[in-house]
Amino acid sequence: MPLSFDEAKQLVERLKLFAQPQRLIIVDALLGGPLAVSELEAKTGIGQPTLSQQLGTLRRADIVVPRRESRAIYYSLANEEEILRAKALIGLLREDKAGLPLAQRIAKGQASLAKPKTQTEGGARFAFILTPPNSSGI
């Protein structure tokens, strides 16, 4: 399906969110899991005023979500789809071959972090015995 002009504009706006170095660093840091603002500051080297500004931008775009725990505010990526998008985008930009399958899964609407089940994983398996049409089935 060809890209419409409106869809292209939406995608460009989304890309602009990741086209800012501090925001990309924050998203990359959050791929490891939720972090308190002080932990993000230490891990990224981004000063408090800039960090707060960039977190606000990411929060308004629904890319990250805050959670208050006592006095600390923890940030995490908003949902599984945002985690996949961030991993795929950063992987592709780094020319990491692992980013391609993630991008393909997102494009196909299979955005899930759960690894596909193999033959040895999963729940119960059932077998059905089919009888030939000419047999009595006894």
DSSP file with accessible surface (Angstrom, degrees, kcal/mol):
  #  RESIDUE AA STRUCTURE BP1 BP2  ACC     N-H-->O    O-->H-N    N-H-->O    O-->H-N    TCO  KAPPA ALPHA  PHI   PSI    X-CA   Y-CA   Z-CA
    1    1 A M              0   0  215      0, 0.0     3,-0.1     0, 0.0     2,-0.0   0.000 360.0 360.0 360.0 125.9    0.0    0.0    0.0
    2    2 A P        -     0   0  120      0, 0.0     2,-0.4     0, 0.0     0, 0.0  -0.308 360.0-103.3 -67.4 152.5    1.5    3.3   -1.0
    3    3 A L        -     0   0  102      4,-0.1     2,-0.1     1,-0.0     3,-0.0  -0.593  34.0-139.7 -77.1 126.0    2.2    5.9    1.6
    4    4 A S     >  -     0   0   62     -2,-0.4     4,-2.6     1,-0.1     5,-0.2  -0.453  21.8-112.9 -80.9 163.3   -0.3    8.8    1.7
    5    5 A F  H  > S+     0   0  153      1,-0.2     4,-2.3     2,-0.2     5,-0.2   0.918 117.6  49.9 -63.0 -43.0    0.8   12.4    2.2
    6    6 A D  H  > S+     0   0  107      2,-0.2     4,-2.0     1,-0.2    -1,-0.2   0.908 111.6  48.1 -63.7 -41.3   -0.9   12.5    5.6
    7    7 A E  H  > S+     0   0   78      2,-0.2     4,-2.5     1,-0.2    -1,-0.2   0.912 110.1  52.6 -65.7 -40.2    0.7    9.3    6.8
    8    8 A A  H  X S+     0   0   29     -4,-2.6     4,-2.4     1,-0.2    -2,-0.2   0.912 107.9  51.4 -61.3 -41.0    4.0   10.6    5.6
    9    9 A K  H  X S+     0   0  110     -4,-2.3     4,-2.2     1,-0.2    -1,-0.2   0.914 110.2  49.2 -62.8 -41.7    3.6   13.8    7.6
   10   10 A Q  H  X S+     0   0  141     -4,-2.0     4,-2.1     2,-0.2    -2,-0.2   0.909 111.5  48.8 -63.7 -42.5    2.7   11.7   10.7
   11   11 A L  H  X S+     0   0   83     -4,-2.5     4,-2.8     2,-0.2    -2,-0.2   0.892 109.3  52.4 -65.9 -37.9    5.8    9.5   10.3
   12   12 A V  H  X S+     0   0   72     -4,-2.4     4,-2.2     2,-0.2    -2,-0.2   0.925 108.9  49.9 -63.7 -42.9    8.0   12.5    9.8
   13   13 A E  H  X S+     0   0  109     -4,-2.2     4,-1.0     1,-0.2    -1,-0.2   0.907 111.7  48.9 -61.7 -40.2    6.7   14.0   13.1
   14   14 A R  H >X S+     0   0   64     -4,-2.1     4,-0.8     1,-0.2     3,-0.6   0.917 110.1  50.8 -64.7 -44.1    7.4   10.7   14.8
   15   15 A L  H >X S+     0   0   99     -4,-2.8     4,-1.0     1,-0.2     3,-0.7   0.864 101.8  62.1 -62.9 -34.5   10.9   10.6   13.3
   16   16 A K  H 3< S+     0   0  111     -4,-2.2     3,-0.3     1,-0.2    -1,-0.2   0.836  96.2  60.5 -60.7 -31.4   11.6   14.1   14.6
   17   17 A L  H << S+     0   0   28     -4,-1.0     3,-0.4    -3,-0.6    -1,-0.2   0.863 112.0  37.7 -63.8 -34.6   11.1   12.8   18.1
   18   18 A F  H << S+     0   0   16     -4,-0.8    -1,-0.2    -3,-0.7    -2,-0.2   0.528  99.5  78.6 -93.0  -7.4   14.0   10.4   17.7
   19   19 A A  S  < S+     0   0   80     -4,-1.0    -1,-0.2    -3,-0.3    -2,-0.1   0.356  74.5  88.5 -85.0   7.5   16.1   12.8   15.6
   20   20 A Q  S  > S-     0   0   42     -3,-0.4     4,-2.3    -4,-0.2     5,-0.2  -0.917  77.1-138.7-106.0 124.2   17.2   14.7   18.7
   21   21 A P  H  > S+     0   0   89      0, 0.0     4,-2.4     0, 0.0     5,-0.2   0.883  98.9  48.5 -54.5 -46.1   20.4   13.3   20.3
   22   22 A Q  H  > S+     0   0   62      1,-0.2     4,-2.4     2,-0.2     5,-0.2   0.911 111.9  49.5 -63.7 -39.9   19.3   13.5   24.0
   23   23 A R  H  > S+     0   0   37      2,-0.2     4,-2.7     1,-0.2    -1,-0.2   0.915 111.0  49.6 -65.1 -40.7   15.9   11.9   23.3
   24   24 A L  H  X S+     0   0   49     -4,-2.3     4,-2.5     2,-0.2    -2,-0.2   0.917 111.2  49.6 -64.3 -39.6   17.5    9.1   21.4
   25   25 A I  H  X S+     0   0   79     -4,-2.4     4,-2.4    -5,-0.2    -2,-0.2   0.914 111.3  49.7 -64.7 -41.1   20.0    8.5   24.3
   26   26 A I  H  X S+     0   0    0     -4,-2.4     4,-2.2     2,-0.2    -2,-0.2   0.945 111.6  47.7 -63.1 -48.0   17.1    8.5   26.8
   27   27 A V  H  X S+     0   0    0     -4,-2.7     4,-0.8     1,-0.2    -2,-0.2   0.928 111.8  50.8 -61.1 -42.8   15.1    6.0   24.8
   28   28 A D  H >< S+     0   0   62     -4,-2.5     3,-0.9     1,-0.2     4,-0.4   0.918 109.7  50.1 -61.9 -42.4   18.1    3.8   24.4
   29   29 A A  H >< S+     0   0    8     -4,-2.4     3,-1.3     1,-0.2    -1,-0.2   0.888 107.1  55.0 -63.3 -36.8   18.8    3.9   28.2
   30   30 A L  H >< S+     0   0    5     -4,-2.2     3,-1.7     1,-0.3    47,-0.4   0.614  86.5  79.9 -75.8 -10.9   15.1    3.0   28.9
   31   31 A L  T << S+     0   0   43     -3,-0.9    -1,-0.3    -4,-0.8    -2,-0.2   0.779  87.6  59.8 -64.0 -22.6   15.5   -0.1   26.7
   32   32 A G  T <  S-     0   0   71     -3,-1.3    -1,-0.3    -4,-0.4    -2,-0.2   0.506 124.8 -88.5 -81.2  -4.9   17.2   -1.7   29.8
   33   33 A G    <   -     0   0   24     -3,-1.7    -1,-0.3    -4,-0.1    42,-0.1  -0.595  69.4 -22.8 121.6 175.2   14.0   -1.1   31.9
   34   34 A P        -     0   0   66      0, 0.0     2,-0.4     0, 0.0    42,-0.2  -0.244  58.7-170.7 -59.7 143.7   12.5    1.6   34.1
   35   35 A L  E     -A   75   0A  25     40,-2.3    40,-3.0     4,-0.0     2,-0.1  -0.996  23.1-119.6-136.7 142.7   14.9    4.2   35.5
   36   36 A A  E  >  -A   74   0A   4     -2,-0.4     4,-2.7    38,-0.3    38,-0.2  -0.393  36.8-108.6 -70.2 157.9   14.5    7.0   38.1
   37   37 A V  H  > S+     0   0   26     36,-1.7     4,-2.7     1,-0.2     5,-0.2   0.914 122.0  51.8 -57.4 -41.8   15.2   10.5   36.9
   38   38 A S  H  > S+     0   0   82      1,-0.2     4,-2.2     2,-0.2    -1,-0.2   0.885 110.1  49.0 -64.3 -36.6   18.4   10.5   38.9
   39   39 A E  H  > S+     0   0   85      2,-0.2     4,-2.9     1,-0.2    -1,-0.2   0.899 110.8  50.4 -67.7 -40.5   19.5    7.2   37.4
   40   40 A L  H  X S+     0   0    0     -4,-2.7     4,-2.6     2,-0.2     6,-0.4   0.908 109.5  51.5 -62.5 -41.8   18.7    8.5   33.9
   41   41 A E  H  X S+     0   0   70     -4,-2.7     4,-2.0    -5,-0.2     5,-0.3   0.938 114.7  42.1 -61.3 -45.5   20.8   11.6   34.6
   42   42 A A  H  < S+     0   0   87     -4,-2.2    -2,-0.2     1,-0.2    -1,-0.2   0.906 117.6  46.4 -68.2 -41.5   23.8    9.5   35.8
   43   43 A K  H  < S+     0   0  129     -4,-2.9    -2,-0.2     1,-0.2    -1,-0.2   0.855 123.3  31.8 -71.9 -35.9   23.5    6.9   33.0
   44   44 A T  H  < S-     0   0   25     -4,-2.6    -1,-0.2    -5,-0.2    -2,-0.2   0.676  93.4-132.2 -96.5 -22.0   23.0    9.4   30.1
   45   45 A G     <  +     0   0   66     -4,-2.0     2,-0.5    -5,-0.3    -3,-0.1   0.592  58.2 142.0  76.7  10.6   25.1   12.4   31.3
   46   46 A I        -     0   0   14     -6,-0.4    -1,-0.3    -5,-0.3    -2,-0.2  -0.744  53.4-118.2 -88.2 127.7   22.2   14.7   30.4
   47   47 A G     >  -     0   0   36     -2,-0.5     4,-3.1    -3,-0.1     5,-0.2  -0.207  26.5-104.4 -65.0 156.3   21.8   17.5   33.0
   48   48 A Q  H  > S+     0   0   78      1,-0.2     4,-2.8     2,-0.2     5,-0.3   0.865 115.2  48.6 -52.5 -49.5   18.6   17.8   34.9
   49   49 A P  H  > S+     0   0  104      0, 0.0     4,-2.0     0, 0.0    -1,-0.2   0.948 117.7  40.8 -61.3 -45.6   17.0   20.8   33.1
   50   50 A T  H  > S+     0   0   52      2,-0.2     4,-2.8     1,-0.2     5,-0.2   0.914 114.5  53.3 -67.1 -41.1   17.5   19.3   29.6
   51   51 A L  H  X S+     0   0    0     -4,-3.1     4,-2.8     1,-0.2     5,-0.2   0.938 109.8  47.5 -59.9 -46.1   16.6   15.8   30.9
   52   52 A S  H  X S+     0   0   56     -4,-2.8     4,-2.1    -5,-0.2    -1,-0.2   0.906 112.4  49.9 -62.1 -41.8   13.3   17.1   32.2
   53   53 A Q  H  X S+     0   0  123     -4,-2.0     4,-1.9    -5,-0.3    -2,-0.2   0.938 113.9  44.0 -62.3 -46.7   12.5   18.9   29.0
   54   54 A Q  H  X S+     0   0   12     -4,-2.8     4,-2.4     1,-0.2    -2,-0.2   0.885 111.9  52.4 -69.9 -37.8   13.3   15.9   26.8
   55   55 A L  H  X S+     0   0    2     -4,-2.8     4,-2.6    -5,-0.2    -1,-0.2   0.902 107.9  53.4 -62.8 -38.1   11.3   13.5   29.1
   56   56 A G  H  X S+     0   0    4     -4,-2.1     4,-2.6    -5,-0.2    -2,-0.2   0.916 108.6  48.6 -62.0 -42.6    8.4   15.9   28.9
   57   57 A T  H  X S+     0   0   31     -4,-1.9     4,-1.4     1,-0.2    -2,-0.2   0.939 113.9  45.7 -63.1 -45.7    8.5   15.8   25.1
   58   58 A L  H  <>S+     0   0    0     -4,-2.4     5,-2.6     1,-0.2     6,-1.1   0.865 112.7  51.5 -66.5 -35.2    8.7   12.0   25.0
   59   59 A R  H ><5S+     0   0   94     -4,-2.6     3,-1.9     1,-0.2    -2,-0.2   0.933 107.7  50.9 -67.5 -44.7    5.9   11.8   27.6
   60   60 A R  H 3<5S+     0   0  171     -4,-2.6    -1,-0.2     1,-0.3    -2,-0.2   0.824 109.2  52.4 -63.4 -27.2    3.6   14.1   25.6
   61   61 A A  T 3<5S-     0   0   27     -4,-1.4    -1,-0.3    -5,-0.2    -2,-0.2   0.391 114.5-120.4 -87.4   3.0    4.2   11.9   22.5
   62   62 A D  T < 5S+     0   0  115     -3,-1.9    -3,-0.2     2,-0.2    -2,-0.1   0.795  82.0 118.5  61.1  31.6    3.2    8.8   24.6
   63   63 A I  S   <S+     0   0    1     -5,-2.6    15,-2.9     1,-0.2     2,-0.3   0.811  77.1  27.1 -91.6 -36.7    6.6    7.2   24.1
   64   64 A V  E     -B   77   0A   1     -6,-1.1    13,-0.2    13,-0.3    -1,-0.2  -0.887  68.9-155.4-122.4 157.2    7.5    7.1   27.8
   65   65 A V  E     -B   76   0A  58     11,-2.6    11,-1.7    -2,-0.3     2,-0.2  -0.990  12.5-135.5-131.1 141.0    5.4    7.0   30.9
   66   66 A P  E     -B   75   0A  61      0, 0.0     2,-0.4     0, 0.0     9,-0.2  -0.607  14.1-169.5 -92.0 155.5    6.2    8.1   34.4
   67   67 A R  E     -B   74   0A 110      7,-2.2     7,-3.3    -2,-0.2     2,-0.4  -0.960  15.5-140.9-142.7 124.2    5.5    6.2   37.6
   68   68 A R  E     +B   73   0A 167     -2,-0.4     2,-0.4     5,-0.2     5,-0.2  -0.730  19.3 178.7 -88.1 132.4    5.9    7.8   41.0
   69   69 A E  E >   -B   72   0A  95      3,-3.2     3,-1.9    -2,-0.4     2,-0.3  -0.915  65.5 -55.2-134.1 104.0    7.4    5.7   43.8
   70   70 A S  T 3  S-     0   0  113     -2,-0.4    -1,-0.0     1,-0.3     0, 0.0  -0.461 121.2 -21.6  60.3-119.4    7.7    7.6   47.0
   71   71 A R  T 3  S+     0   0  230     -2,-0.3    -1,-0.3    -3,-0.1     2,-0.3   0.618 123.1  87.6 -92.7 -14.6    9.7   10.7   46.1
   72   72 A A  E <   - B   0  69A  35     -3,-1.9    -3,-3.2   -36,-0.0     2,-0.5  -0.616  63.9-148.0 -89.7 146.0   11.3    9.2   43.0
   73   73 A I  E     - B   0  68A  50     -2,-0.3   -36,-1.7    -5,-0.2     2,-0.4  -0.966  14.7-159.6-111.9 123.4    9.8    9.3   39.5
   74   74 A Y  E     -AB  36  67A  53     -7,-3.3    -7,-2.2    -2,-0.5     2,-0.4  -0.842   2.0-156.4-102.6 140.1   10.6    6.4   37.3
   75   75 A Y  E     +AB  35  66A  17    -40,-3.0   -40,-2.3    -2,-0.4     2,-0.3  -0.904  16.6 166.8-114.5 146.0   10.3    6.5   33.5
   76   76 A S  E     - B   0  65A  30    -11,-1.7   -11,-2.6    -2,-0.4     2,-0.1  -0.954  47.3 -81.3-145.7 163.7    9.9    3.6   31.2
   77   77 A L  E     - B   0  64A  11    -47,-0.4   -13,-0.3    -2,-0.3   -14,-0.1  -0.446  48.7-118.1 -65.8 144.8    8.9    3.1   27.6
   78   78 A A  S    S-     0   0   30    -15,-2.9     2,-0.3    -2,-0.1   -14,-0.1   0.807  75.1 -24.0 -62.6 -36.8    5.1    3.3   27.3
   79   79 A N  S  > S-     0   0   68    -16,-0.3     4,-1.9     1,-0.1     3,-0.2  -0.952  73.8 -78.9-164.3 178.5    4.4   -0.2   26.0
   80   80 A E  H  > S+     0   0   73     -2,-0.3     4,-2.6     1,-0.2     5,-0.2   0.864 123.0  56.1 -60.5 -37.8    5.7   -3.2   24.1
   81   81 A E  H  > S+     0   0   76      1,-0.2     4,-2.8     2,-0.2    -1,-0.2   0.904 106.7  49.5 -64.4 -40.0    5.3   -1.5   20.7
   82   82 A E  H  > S+     0   0   11      2,-0.2     4,-2.5     1,-0.2    -1,-0.2   0.886 110.0  51.8 -66.3 -37.1    7.4    1.4   21.7
   83   83 A I  H  X S+     0   0   43     -4,-1.9     4,-2.7     2,-0.2     5,-0.2   0.949 112.4  45.5 -62.4 -46.5   10.1   -0.9   23.0
   84   84 A L  H  X S+     0   0    0     -4,-2.6     4,-2.9     1,-0.2     5,-0.2   0.915 112.9  49.9 -63.6 -44.3   10.1   -2.8   19.6
   85   85 A R  H  X S+     0   0   96     -4,-2.8     4,-3.1     2,-0.2     5,-0.2   0.926 112.8  47.1 -60.2 -45.1   10.1    0.4   17.6
   86   86 A A  H  X S+     0   0    2     -4,-2.5     4,-2.7     2,-0.2     5,-0.4   0.931 114.0  46.8 -63.9 -45.8   13.0    1.8   19.6
   87   87 A K  H  X S+     0   0   87     -4,-2.7     4,-2.4    -5,-0.2    -2,-0.2   0.925 116.0  45.6 -60.8 -44.5   15.0   -1.4   19.3
   88   88 A A  H  X S+     0   0    5     -4,-2.9     4,-2.9    -5,-0.2     5,-0.2   0.943 115.3  45.7 -65.4 -47.3   14.3   -1.7   15.6
   89   89 A L  H  X S+     0   0   41     -4,-3.1     4,-2.7    -5,-0.2     5,-0.2   0.954 116.9  42.9 -63.5 -49.4   15.1    2.0   14.9
   90   90 A I  H  X S+     0   0   14     -4,-2.7     4,-2.1    -5,-0.2     6,-0.2   0.925 115.5  50.7 -64.4 -41.4   18.3    2.1   16.9
   91   91 A G  H  <>S+     0   0    6     -4,-2.4     5,-3.6    -5,-0.4     8,-0.2   0.925 112.4  45.9 -61.6 -44.4   19.4   -1.3   15.5
   92   92 A L  H ><5S+     0   0   77     -4,-2.9     3,-1.2     3,-0.2    -1,-0.2   0.905 112.1  50.5 -66.8 -40.3   18.7   -0.3   11.9
   93   93 A L  H 3<5S+     0   0  116     -4,-2.7    -1,-0.2     1,-0.3    -2,-0.2   0.838 111.2  48.7 -67.8 -30.3   20.5    3.1   12.4
   94   94 A R  T 3<5S-     0   0  168     -4,-2.1    -1,-0.3    -5,-0.2    -2,-0.2   0.435 115.8-119.6 -82.3  -2.0   23.5    1.2   13.9
   95   95 A E  T < 5 +     0   0  165     -3,-1.2     2,-0.6     1,-0.2    -3,-0.2   0.831  56.7 162.1  61.3  35.8   23.3   -1.1   10.9
   96   96 A D    > < -     0   0   83     -5,-3.6     3,-1.9    -6,-0.2     4,-0.5  -0.759  39.3-144.2 -85.7 122.4   22.8   -4.0   13.4
   97   97 A K  T >  S+     0   0  176     -2,-0.6     3,-0.7     1,-0.3    -1,-0.1   0.756  95.7  68.5 -61.8 -22.1   21.3   -6.9   11.5
   98   98 A A  T 3> S+     0   0   57      1,-0.2     4,-0.9     2,-0.2    -1,-0.3   0.739  89.4  65.2 -70.5 -20.5   19.1   -7.8   14.5
   99   99 A G  H <> S+     0   0    2     -3,-1.9     4,-2.3    -8,-0.2    -1,-0.2   0.810  89.0  67.1 -71.8 -27.6   17.1   -4.6   13.9
  100  100 A L  H <> S+     0   0   91     -3,-0.7     4,-2.5    -4,-0.5     5,-0.2   0.941  98.3  47.8 -63.3 -49.5   15.7   -5.9   10.6
  101  101 A P  H  > S+     0   0   66      0, 0.0     4,-2.4     0, 0.0    -1,-0.2   0.899 112.1  51.9 -60.4 -35.5   13.6   -8.7   11.9
  102  102 A L  H  X S+     0   0   29     -4,-0.9     4,-2.3     2,-0.2    -2,-0.2   0.933 110.0  48.2 -64.2 -44.8   12.1   -6.4   14.6
  103  103 A A  H  X S+     0   0   28     -4,-2.3     4,-2.5     1,-0.2    -1,-0.2   0.900 111.3  50.8 -62.2 -39.2   11.2   -3.8   11.9
  104  104 A Q  H  X S+     0   0  101     -4,-2.5     4,-1.9     2,-0.2    -1,-0.2   0.904 109.0  50.9 -66.1 -40.0    9.6   -6.6    9.8
  105  105 A R  H  <>S+     0   0   62     -4,-2.4     5,-3.0     2,-0.2     4,-0.2   0.909 111.1  48.7 -63.9 -39.7    7.6   -7.8   12.7
  106  106 A I  H ><5S+     0   0   43     -4,-2.3     3,-1.6     1,-0.2     5,-0.3   0.940 110.2  51.4 -63.8 -45.5    6.3   -4.3   13.4
  107  107 A A  H 3<5S+     0   0   88     -4,-2.5    -1,-0.2     1,-0.3    -2,-0.2   0.852 110.4  49.0 -61.6 -33.6    5.4   -3.8    9.7
  108  108 A K  T 3<5S-     0   0  149     -4,-1.9    -1,-0.3    -5,-0.2    -2,-0.2   0.423 117.5-112.3 -86.1   1.2    3.5   -7.0    9.7
  109  109 A G  T < 5S+     0   0   66     -3,-1.6    -3,-0.2    -4,-0.2    -2,-0.1   0.722  84.5 121.7  76.0  20.5    1.6   -6.1   12.9
  110  110 A Q      < +     0   0  111     -5,-3.0     2,-1.3    -6,-0.2    -4,-0.2  -0.163  30.4 159.0-105.5  38.7    3.2   -8.8   14.9
  111  111 A A        +     0   0   21     -5,-0.3     2,-0.3    -6,-0.2   -30,-0.1  -0.459  20.7 130.7 -69.5  94.4    4.7   -6.4   17.4
  112  112 A S        -     0   0   43     -2,-1.3    -2,-0.0     2,-0.1    -7,-0.0  -0.988  51.8-152.1-147.0 136.9    5.3   -8.6   20.3
  113  113 A L        +     0   0   67     -2,-0.3     2,-0.2     2,-0.1    -1,-0.1   0.655  69.8 105.6 -80.7 -16.7    8.4   -9.1   22.5
  114  114 A A  S    S-     0   0   67      1,-0.1    -2,-0.1     3,-0.0     3,-0.1  -0.460  78.0-121.4 -65.6 131.0    7.4  -12.7   23.2
  115  115 A K        -     0   0  147     -2,-0.2    -1,-0.1     1,-0.1    -2,-0.1  -0.441  35.8 -93.7 -73.3 147.5    9.7  -15.0   21.2
  116  116 A P        -     0   0  100      0, 0.0     2,-0.2     0, 0.0    -1,-0.1  -0.322  46.1-107.2 -59.3 142.6    7.9  -17.3   18.9
  117  117 A K        -     0   0  158     -3,-0.1     2,-0.2     1,-0.1     5,-0.0  -0.470  33.0-149.6 -73.4 141.6    7.1  -20.7   20.4
  118  118 A T    >   -     0   0   77     -2,-0.2     3,-1.3    -3,-0.1    -1,-0.1  -0.476  35.0 -91.1-100.3 179.0    9.2  -23.6   19.1
  119  119 A Q  T 3  S+     0   0  161      1,-0.3    -2,-0.1    -2,-0.2    -1,-0.0   0.796 126.6  48.9 -60.8 -29.4    8.2  -27.2   18.8
  120  120 A T  T 3  S+     0   0  133      0, 0.0    -1,-0.3     0, 0.0     2,-0.2   0.543 105.0  69.3 -91.6  -6.3    9.5  -27.9   22.4
  121  121 A E  S <  S+     0   0   62     -3,-1.3     2,-0.2     0, 0.0    -4,-0.0  -0.634  72.0  48.9-105.4 167.9    7.7  -25.0   24.0
  122  122 A G  S    S-     0   0   48     -2,-0.2     3,-0.1     3,-0.0    -3,-0.0  -0.555  79.1 -53.0 108.4-168.3    4.1  -24.2   24.8
  123  123 A G  S    S-     0   0   55      1,-0.2     0, 0.0    -2,-0.2     0, 0.0   0.163  80.0 -28.5 -93.7-151.1    1.2  -26.0   26.3
  124  124 A A        -     0   0   84      1,-0.0     2,-0.4     0, 0.0    -1,-0.2  -0.236  51.8-148.5 -67.3 151.2   -0.6  -29.3   25.7
  125  125 A R        -     0   0  142     -3,-0.1     2,-0.4     2,-0.0    -1,-0.0  -0.959   9.0-156.9-120.6 140.4   -0.6  -31.0   22.4
  126  126 A F        -     0   0  172     -2,-0.4     2,-0.4     2,-0.0     0, 0.0  -0.915   0.4-154.7-119.3 145.3   -3.4  -33.1   21.2
  127  127 A A        -     0   0   95     -2,-0.4     2,-0.4     2,-0.0    -2,-0.0  -0.925   2.8-157.5-118.7 140.8   -3.4  -35.8   18.6
  128  128 A F        -     0   0  177     -2,-0.4     2,-0.6     2,-0.0    -2,-0.0  -0.970  10.6-143.9-116.0 135.4   -6.3  -37.0   16.5
  129  129 A I        -     0   0  158     -2,-0.4     2,-0.5     2,-0.0    -2,-0.0  -0.883  14.6-156.7-101.6 119.2   -6.4  -40.4   15.0
  130  130 A L        -     0   0  157     -2,-0.6     7,-0.0     0, 0.0    -2,-0.0  -0.819   5.4-146.8 -96.3 133.9   -8.1  -40.4   11.6
  131  131 A T        -     0   0   87     -2,-0.5    -2,-0.0     1,-0.1     0, 0.0  -0.773  28.0-102.1 -97.9 145.2   -9.5  -43.7   10.4
  132  132 A P    >   -     0   0   85      0, 0.0     3,-1.6     0, 0.0     5,-0.1  -0.289  33.4-115.4 -62.0 147.9   -9.5  -44.5    6.7
  133  133 A P  T 3  S+     0   0  128      0, 0.0    -2,-0.0     0, 0.0     0, 0.0   0.814 112.9  49.8 -58.5 -27.8  -12.9  -43.9    5.1
  134  134 A N  T 3  S+     0   0  165      2,-0.0     2,-0.2     3,-0.0    -3,-0.0   0.463  92.5  94.6 -93.1   0.0  -13.4  -47.6    4.3
  135  135 A S  S <  S-     0   0   55     -3,-1.6    -4,-0.1     1,-0.1     0, 0.0  -0.526  78.6-124.9 -91.0 164.9  -12.6  -49.0    7.7
  136  136 A S        -     0   0  100     -2,-0.2    -1,-0.1     2,-0.1    -5,-0.0   0.626  36.1-129.2 -83.2 -13.2  -15.1  -49.8   10.4
  137  137 A G              0   0   50      1,-0.2    -1,-0.1    -5,-0.1    -2,-0.0   0.654 360.0 360.0  76.6  10.4  -13.4  -47.5   12.9
  138  138 A I              0   0  192      0, 0.0    -1,-0.2     0, 0.0    -2,-0.1  -0.656 360.0 360.0 -91.0 360.0  -13.3  -50.3   15.6
